[in-house]
Amino acid sequence: MSSVDSSQRVLSGMRPTGKLHLGHYHGVLKNWVKLQHEYECFFFVADWHALTTTYDDPSVIEQSVWDMVIDWLAAGVNPGSATLFLQSKVPEHAELHLLLSMITPLGWLERVPTYKDQQEKLKDKDLATYGFLGYPLLQSADILLYRAGHVPVGADQVSHVEITREIARRFNYKFGREPGFEENAQAAVKKMGKKAAKLYTNLRKRYTEEGDGEALATAQALLKEQQNITLGDKERLMGYLEGGGKVILPEPQALLTPESKMPGLDGQKMSKSYGNTISLREHPDDVEKKIRTMRTDPARVRRDDPGEPENCPVWQLHEVYSNDEVKDWVQKGCRNAGIGCIECKGPVTDAIKAELIPIQERAEHFENNPDLVKTVIQEGSEKARDAARDTMEDVRHVMGLSYR
């Protein structure tokens, strides 16, 4: 069985949407840059997922892929610290998706909240397809294929991690109970040594009989520390602990990311669909123009009219970019009409341009070296495929498909 430490592995992906904006940077990429130094990270371009809604015009996907990867690299995602790859370059995603589809109840997919939400939002598209219905299962395959213990998501995406946990639990229960599982598990307990075996048995009893979550966590930590049992026995005892089978596909945990506070130019969430974005490669002159023409508090018709910062989209940008001193200056100056709206926008404009300078310098380097970008993805995809093959070897074996 696998030697992967799931608790140290993170998996996250993005659909290829082309050049990214400040909302992506503050909502996802800054977090990825942090995580890559704390975990073993796999970050992938979800090009197959893009096909679930753009299957009628796939011509836009290829350029969107390279534009997005350039922005990842420019933002500081480092191929030396994380594995960057293309979903379609690892066909094991499709294989695991197919095999999981054999055991996944249809109702589980239909109840995923975003399934109906997306149908409502994209009424102009024909989404009555198997691919669209099955995209949460493909997401589950993406995660389980790498035995990732953590998936960074926003609060609105937690349901996708939950269905992945349910699918993993169902898979392990159906295929992790080899003949003589109970006897093998009990024999493995004895190999732990008298003291550790007694502690494990007591913790397991507290969890299975009383639902004591703390006992479960303690027992799991105890198993990880064991040096005198095999990895296969550890996985067997992990499953036995919870009343299931051997853990073949570990259940991931949602790693909640801080909600992005990056507003759009109109005060709504920054989104291409709203046309309110500042891209990571926005020319400095365009940054100035976009912020200069932002609407402000409608109460400030004239320069000497007092305003209320909370009613102004520009204030939301100050909350992201300005220190306490500048924010205090804005609060007082707006309310007593001591500063004008153009003056108020100055510090925000300067801060955004300063933030974008190093990103744009790196982006220019990668734009001028497209073969380097493709090499990063090629090498990352090969590394990802090695990890995927390890998982699929175990999956095929327990499903009776290895034909050894």
Backbone torsions as a table, in degrees:
resi	resn	phi	psi	omega
1	MET	NA	169.6	-173.5
2	SER	-66.2	148.7	175.5
3	SER	-100.1	13.4	-177.9
4	VAL	-68.1	134.8	171.1
5	ASP	-94.0	96.5	-173.8
6	SER	-59.2	-31.3	-176.9
7	SER	-66.0	-15.0	-179.7
8	GLN	-106.6	8.5	-175.2
9	ARG	-116.4	134.7	-180.0
10	VAL	-121.4	139.6	176.9
11	LEU	-128.5	130.6	175.9
12	SER	-151.0	150.8	-179.6
13	GLY	-145.9	165.2	177.4
14	MET	-137.8	139.8	172.0
15	ARG	-67.2	143.6	178.7
16	PRO	-73.5	109.9	-178.3
17	THR	-115.8	10.2	-179.4
18	GLY	90.7	-153.9	-178.1
19	LYS	-62.3	139.2	-174.9
20	LEU	-94.6	163.8	-178.4
21	HIS	-123.3	-178.7	-176.1
22	LEU	-61.7	-27.2	176.1
23	GLY	-63.7	-41.7	176.8
24	HIS	-65.4	-40.2	-176.6
25	TYR	-64.5	-48.8	-177.7
26	HIS	-77.7	-27.0	-176.8
27	GLY	-88.2	-28.5	-174.1
28	VAL	-130.7	-56.3	-166.8
29	LEU	-65.9	-39.8	177.8
30	LYS	-60.8	-35.4	178.1
31	ASN	-70.0	-40.9	176.9
32	TRP	-59.8	-43.3	-179.3
33	VAL	-60.4	-37.3	178.2
34	LYS	-71.0	-46.8	-176.0
35	LEU	-64.1	-32.4	-175.5
36	GLN	-63.4	-19.0	178.2
37	HIS	-96.4	-4.1	-176.6
38	GLU	-113.8	-23.2	-175.9
39	TYR	-137.3	171.3	168.4
40	GLU	-85.2	107.2	-170.5
41	CYS	-105.6	137.5	172.0
42	PHE	-118.9	115.2	179.0
43	PHE	-116.7	125.6	-173.6
44	PHE	-129.5	153.5	173.8
45	VAL	-86.8	117.6	-174.7
46	ALA	-88.8	69.7	-176.0
47	ASP	-72.0	-32.5	175.1
48	TRP	-65.6	-37.1	177.1
49	HIS	-62.8	-34.7	178.8
50	ALA	-60.6	-33.9	-178.8
51	LEU	-67.5	-19.6	-178.9
52	THR	-64.1	-26.2	179.4
53	THR	-120.0	-12.1	180.0
54	THR	-120.3	27.0	-178.2
55	TYR	-62.5	-23.5	-178.2
56	ASP	-80.0	-13.7	177.3
57	ASP	-147.4	71.8	-177.3
58	PRO	-74.3	-3.7	-177.1
59	SER	-63.6	-21.1	-176.7
60	VAL	-81.9	-12.3	-170.1
61	ILE	-71.6	-45.8	-171.6
62	GLU	-57.9	-51.5	-179.5
63	GLN	-64.9	-35.1	178.7
64	SER	-62.2	-35.8	179.1
65	VAL	-60.7	-52.6	-174.8
66	TRP	-69.5	-36.2	176.9
67	ASP	-61.8	-41.3	-178.3
68	MET	-69.5	-42.4	-179.6
69	VAL	-63.8	-39.2	176.5
70	ILE	-58.0	-42.5	179.8
71	ASP	-69.1	-34.7	173.6
72	TRP	-57.3	-51.2	-176.7
73	LEU	-64.9	-40.0	-179.9
74	ALA	-65.4	-31.7	-179.1
75	ALA	-76.5	-11.5	177.3
76	GLY	112.4	4.3	173.3
77	VAL	-70.2	122.0	-167.8
78	ASN	-109.3	119.1	178.8
79	PRO	-64.2	-12.6	174.6
80	GLY	-82.3	-16.3	-178.8
81	SER	-112.1	-19.1	-178.6
82	ALA	-140.2	158.8	177.9
83	THR	-96.4	116.8	179.8
84	LEU	-106.4	127.5	-176.1
85	PHE	-151.9	170.3	-178.5
86	LEU	-105.9	125.0	-176.6
87	GLN	-52.2	-45.3	-175.3
88	SER	-71.9	-11.6	176.4
89	LYS	-83.1	-4.7	-179.8
90	VAL	-122.9	85.3	-173.8
91	PRO	-61.8	-14.7	177.2
92	GLU	-61.8	-22.3	174.0
93	HIS	-58.3	-45.2	-178.8
94	ALA	-68.8	-38.4	-179.3
95	GLU	-64.8	-46.5	180.0
96	LEU	-66.7	-37.2	176.2
97	HIS	-57.6	-45.5	179.5
98	LEU	-62.2	-47.8	-176.8
99	LEU	-66.2	-38.2	177.8
100	LEU	-68.5	-29.1	179.8
101	SER	-64.5	-22.2	-180.0
102	MET	-70.4	-22.5	-175.7
103	ILE	-117.2	-0.2	-175.5
104	THR	-92.7	119.1	178.0
105	PRO	-61.6	140.1	-178.8
106	LEU	-58.1	-39.1	-178.4
107	GLY	-60.6	-29.8	179.2
108	TRP	-62.4	-38.3	-178.4
109	LEU	-75.6	-39.0	-177.2
110	GLU	-68.3	-22.7	-177.3
111	ARG	-91.6	-4.3	178.0
112	VAL	-61.4	122.3	-173.0
113	PRO	-54.0	-40.0	-175.8
114	THR	-71.3	-14.6	179.9
115	TYR	-62.1	-52.2	-179.8
116	LYS	-76.0	-33.0	178.8
117	ASP	-59.7	-47.4	-179.1
118	GLN	-66.0	-36.2	177.6
119	GLN	-61.9	-37.5	178.6
120	GLU	-68.8	-43.1	-176.6
121	LYS	-71.4	-29.7	-175.3
122	LEU	-113.3	50.7	-176.8
123	LYS	-63.2	-22.5	-178.2
124	ASP	-76.8	-8.5	-178.5
125	LYS	-109.0	149.0	175.0
126	ASP	-84.7	101.5	-177.3
127	LEU	-107.1	18.9	176.8
128	ALA	-84.3	59.2	-177.7
129	THR	-123.4	156.8	176.1
130	TYR	-64.1	-38.0	-178.6
131	GLY	-59.4	-41.6	-179.1
132	PHE	-71.2	-41.2	177.2
133	LEU	-62.1	-38.1	-173.8
134	GLY	-89.7	2.9	-175.4
135	TYR	-64.9	-31.0	175.2
136	PRO	-64.2	-31.6	178.2
137	LEU	-72.3	-36.5	174.9
138	LEU	-64.0	-38.0	175.4
139	GLN	-61.6	-40.5	178.2
140	SER	-63.5	-42.2	177.9
141	ALA	-62.4	-39.2	177.9
142	ASP	-55.5	-44.8	-176.2
143	ILE	-74.0	-49.8	-173.9
144	LEU	-68.4	-27.8	-179.1
145	LEU	-60.3	-30.0	-178.3
146	TYR	-104.5	6.0	-179.7
147	ARG	50.3	42.1	-178.5
148	ALA	-73.8	130.9	179.4
149	GLY	-86.2	-18.4	-177.2
150	HIS	-134.3	138.6	177.2
151	VAL	-130.0	108.8	179.5
152	PRO	-70.9	119.0	-178.3
153	VAL	-142.3	158.4	170.5
154	GLY	-81.3	169.3	-176.8
155	ALA	-58.3	-31.5	-177.7
156	ASP	-76.0	-7.4	-178.9
157	GLN	-109.5	3.1	-177.4
158	VAL	-60.6	-33.1	-178.5
159	SER	-60.7	-30.4	178.8
160	HIS	-70.1	-34.3	176.7
161	VAL	-72.3	-36.4	179.8
162	GLU	-63.6	-43.5	179.4
163	ILE	-67.5	-31.5	175.9
164	THR	-64.3	-40.8	177.8
165	ARG	-63.3	-41.7	179.5
166	GLU	-64.5	-41.2	179.9
167	ILE	-66.1	-42.5	178.4
168	ALA	-62.2	-42.1	-179.4
169	ARG	-63.2	-42.9	-179.7
170	ARG	-65.7	-42.3	179.5
171	PHE	-62.2	-48.6	-178.3
172	ASN	-63.1	-37.1	-179.4
173	TYR	-67.5	-40.7	-176.4
174	LYS	-76.0	-36.9	-170.9
175	PHE	-115.7	-4.6	-178.2
176	GLY	-93.3	-3.8	-177.7
177	ARG	-100.9	81.5	179.3
178	GLU	-68.6	161.7	177.9
179	PRO	-53.5	132.3	-179.5
180	GLY	76.0	23.9	-176.7
181	PHE	-57.1	-48.9	-178.3
182	GLU	-58.7	-47.2	-178.7
183	GLU	-63.4	-41.7	179.5
184	ASN	-65.1	-38.5	179.0
185	ALA	-65.3	-45.1	-179.6
186	GLN	-64.9	-35.6	176.7
187	ALA	-66.8	-36.2	178.9
188	ALA	-67.3	-35.2	178.0
189	VAL	-59.4	-43.7	-178.1
190	LYS	-63.5	-30.5	-179.3
191	LYS	-70.1	-14.5	-177.6
192	MET	-72.0	-18.9	-173.1
193	GLY	102.4	152.1	-170.6
194	LYS	-58.0	-47.7	-175.7
195	LYS	-67.3	-48.7	-178.8
196	ALA	-66.7	-37.3	180.0
197	ALA	-63.7	-42.2	179.6
198	LYS	-64.0	-43.4	179.6
199	LEU	-64.0	-45.0	179.0
200	TYR	-59.1	-46.2	-178.1
201	THR	-61.3	-42.2	179.9
202	ASN	-67.2	-41.8	179.1
203	LEU	-65.2	-41.4	178.6
204	ARG	-61.9	-41.0	179.8
205	LYS	-64.0	-43.2	179.3
206	ARG	-62.5	-36.0	-179.5
207	TYR	-75.9	-48.9	-174.7
208	THR	-71.3	-30.0	-176.9
209	GLU	-95.8	-29.6	-175.1
210	GLU	-118.3	-7.2	-178.8
211	GLY	68.5	29.2	-177.6
212	ASP	-74.5	101.4	-177.7
213	GLY	-64.3	-33.0	178.9
214	GLU	-66.0	-37.4	177.8
215	ALA	-64.7	-38.7	178.0
216	LEU	-61.4	-48.0	-178.9
217	ALA	-62.6	-39.7	179.7
218	THR	-65.3	-41.8	179.8
219	ALA	-65.8	-39.2	178.0
220	GLN	-63.1	-42.1	177.4
221	ALA	-64.4	-38.3	178.4
222	LEU	-60.5	-43.7	-178.8
223	LEU	-64.8	-39.7	-178.9
224	LYS	-62.9	-28.3	-177.9
225	GLU	-82.3	-14.5	-174.3
226	GLN	-67.3	130.6	-179.2
227	GLN	-106.3	-15.6	-172.3
228	ASN	-105.6	18.1	171.9
229	ILE	-128.1	154.5	-177.2
230	THR	-73.3	163.9	176.9
231	LEU	-61.4	-39.0	178.3
232	GLY	-60.8	-40.3	177.7
233	ASP	-68.1	-35.8	177.0
234	LYS	-60.8	-46.0	-179.6
235	GLU	-66.7	-36.3	177.5
236	ARG	-63.1	-44.7	-177.8
237	LEU	-73.2	-27.1	173.8
238	MET	-62.6	-44.5	178.5
239	GLY	-69.5	-42.1	180.0
240	TYR	-61.6	-34.6	179.6
241	LEU	-58.1	-40.0	-176.2
242	GLU	-96.5	5.4	178.8
243	GLY	82.8	11.8	179.5
244	GLY	-109.1	-145.7	178.8
245	GLY	-110.5	-167.6	178.1
246	LYS	-60.1	138.9	-179.2
247	VAL	-80.3	104.3	178.0
248	ILE	-95.0	-43.9	176.7
249	LEU	-117.0	102.2	-177.9
250	PRO	-61.7	145.5	177.3
251	GLU	-77.7	124.4	-179.1
252	PRO	-79.8	161.4	174.6
253	GLN	-113.4	143.0	174.3
254	ALA	-73.6	127.8	176.3
255	LEU	-103.4	93.4	-172.7
256	LEU	-63.6	126.9	179.2
257	THR	-94.1	146.1	177.2
258	PRO	-58.7	137.5	-179.7
259	GLU	-63.1	132.6	-179.9
260	SER	-65.7	130.1	178.1
261	LYS	-100.2	16.4	-177.1
262	MET	-81.1	104.6	-179.9
263	PRO	-82.0	159.9	173.7
264	GLY	-82.0	178.3	-176.8
265	LEU	-68.6	-13.3	179.1
266	ASP	-108.1	6.0	179.9
267	GLY	93.4	-15.8	174.5
268	GLN	-80.3	175.2	174.4
269	LYS	-58.5	136.9	180.0
270	MET	-66.9	123.5	-176.5
271	SER	-157.8	140.5	177.7
272	LYS	-60.4	-34.4	-177.9
273	SER	-66.9	-22.2	177.0
274	TYR	-92.3	-9.6	-178.7
275	GLY	63.5	35.3	-173.8
276	ASN	-124.6	32.6	-170.2
277	THR	-103.9	159.8	164.9
278	ILE	-120.7	116.5	-175.8
279	SER	-77.9	159.4	179.8
280	LEU	-65.9	-20.8	179.3
281	ARG	-110.6	24.3	179.0
282	GLU	-64.1	133.1	177.7
283	HIS	-64.4	139.7	-179.1
284	PRO	-51.9	-38.1	179.2
285	ASP	-64.3	-36.8	179.7
286	ASP	-72.4	-33.4	175.4
287	VAL	-60.6	-47.8	179.7
288	GLU	-59.9	-45.3	-177.4
289	LYS	-63.7	-42.9	-178.2
290	LYS	-64.4	-40.9	-179.1
291	ILE	-75.7	-36.7	179.3
292	ARG	-61.5	-32.5	-177.5
293	THR	-96.1	6.4	176.2
294	MET	-62.5	142.2	174.6
295	ARG	-71.2	154.5	-179.6
296	THR	-125.8	-166.1	179.8
297	ASP	-58.2	119.9	-177.9
298	PRO	-61.5	-16.2	179.5
299	ALA	-72.5	-19.9	-178.1
300	ARG	-92.3	76.0	179.6
301	VAL	-74.8	-42.4	178.8
302	ARG	-113.0	163.4	-177.4
303	ARG	-57.2	-35.3	-175.3
304	ASP	-94.1	9.9	175.0
305	ASP	-80.7	131.1	175.6
306	PRO	-71.2	153.3	-179.4
307	GLY	-130.5	-177.6	178.7
308	GLU	-129.5	110.2	-176.4
309	PRO	-52.2	-37.5	-178.1
310	GLU	-63.6	-16.4	178.4
311	ASN	-96.0	9.1	-173.4
312	CYS	-120.4	125.3	177.7
313	PRO	-58.5	-28.3	-179.3
314	VAL	-64.9	-33.6	179.1
315	TRP	-61.3	-35.8	178.7
316	GLN	-61.8	-34.9	176.4
317	LEU	-70.1	-36.6	176.1
318	HIS	-60.8	-37.0	-179.2
319	GLU	-64.6	-26.8	178.3
320	VAL	-84.6	-41.2	-166.4
321	TYR	-108.4	-19.7	-170.8
322	SER	-100.3	148.3	175.8
323	ASN	-80.8	176.6	-174.9
324	ASP	-61.9	-36.4	-178.8
325	GLU	-63.9	-45.2	179.6
326	VAL	-67.8	-40.8	-179.8
327	LYS	-63.7	-37.6	177.4
328	ASP	-65.8	-38.8	176.7
329	TRP	-61.0	-41.7	179.7
330	VAL	-67.1	-46.8	-177.8
331	GLN	-57.9	-48.2	-177.7
332	LYS	-72.0	-46.0	-175.6
333	GLY	-65.7	-34.1	178.9
334	CYS	-71.4	-44.9	-174.8
335	ARG	-70.1	-30.9	179.4
336	ASN	-105.4	11.7	179.4
337	ALA	59.8	27.4	178.7
338	GLY	-76.2	-21.1	175.8
339	ILE	-128.9	152.1	176.2
340	GLY	-91.0	168.5	-176.4
341	CYS	-64.9	-38.8	178.8
342	ILE	-63.5	-42.1	178.6
343	GLU	-62.7	-41.0	-179.9
344	CYS	-62.2	-33.6	-176.6
345	LYS	-76.5	-16.3	-175.2
346	GLY	-56.9	-53.4	-178.2
347	PRO	-61.4	-35.1	178.8
348	VAL	-66.6	-44.7	178.3
349	THR	-58.1	-46.7	-178.7
350	ASP	-63.6	-41.0	-177.5
351	ALA	-67.3	-41.3	179.9
352	ILE	-66.3	-44.3	179.4
353	LYS	-62.8	-38.7	179.0
354	ALA	-66.6	-37.9	178.9
355	GLU	-65.8	-35.0	-175.0
356	LEU	-81.6	-19.4	-175.8
357	ILE	-55.6	-55.4	-178.4
358	PRO	-66.7	-32.9	178.1
359	ILE	-63.9	-44.6	-176.7
360	GLN	-71.8	-30.7	176.4
361	GLU	-65.6	-42.6	178.2
362	ARG	-69.0	-38.7	179.5
363	ALA	-61.3	-40.6	179.3
364	GLU	-62.0	-40.0	178.4
365	HIS	-59.6	-45.1	-177.9
366	PHE	-75.2	-32.0	175.5
367	GLU	-61.5	-37.1	-178.6
368	ASN	-81.5	-7.6	-179.6
369	ASN	-131.6	65.0	-176.7
370	PRO	-60.3	-31.4	179.7
371	ASP	-66.2	-31.5	177.6
372	LEU	-65.3	-41.6	178.9
373	VAL	-63.2	-43.3	180.0
374	LYS	-66.7	-34.3	177.6
375	THR	-66.5	-40.6	177.3
376	VAL	-57.1	-46.1	-178.4
377	ILE	-71.3	-38.5	179.6
378	GLN	-63.2	-47.7	-179.1
379	GLU	-67.4	-39.2	177.3
380	GLY	-64.8	-38.8	179.5
381	SER	-66.0	-36.8	177.5
382	GLU	-66.1	-41.6	178.4
383	LYS	-65.5	-42.6	178.8
384	ALA	-63.2	-38.6	-178.4
385	ARG	-67.2	-33.6	175.9
386	ASP	-60.2	-45.0	178.6
387	ALA	-65.0	-40.2	-179.5
388	ALA	-65.3	-39.3	179.3
389	ARG	-62.3	-38.9	178.7
390	ASP	-59.5	-44.7	179.9
391	THR	-65.0	-46.0	-175.2
392	MET	-67.2	-29.3	175.8
393	GLU	-60.5	-43.9	178.8
394	ASP	-69.2	-40.7	-179.1
395	VAL	-63.4	-47.0	179.6
396	ARG	-61.0	-39.8	-178.3
397	HIS	-61.5	-50.6	-176.1
398	VAL	-72.5	-20.2	177.6
399	MET	-92.3	4.9	176.4
400	GLY	75.8	27.8	-176.0
401	LEU	-114.4	10.9	-177.0
402	SER	-86.9	-24.8	176.4
403	TYR	48.6	50.5	-178.2
404	ARG	-78.2	NA	NA
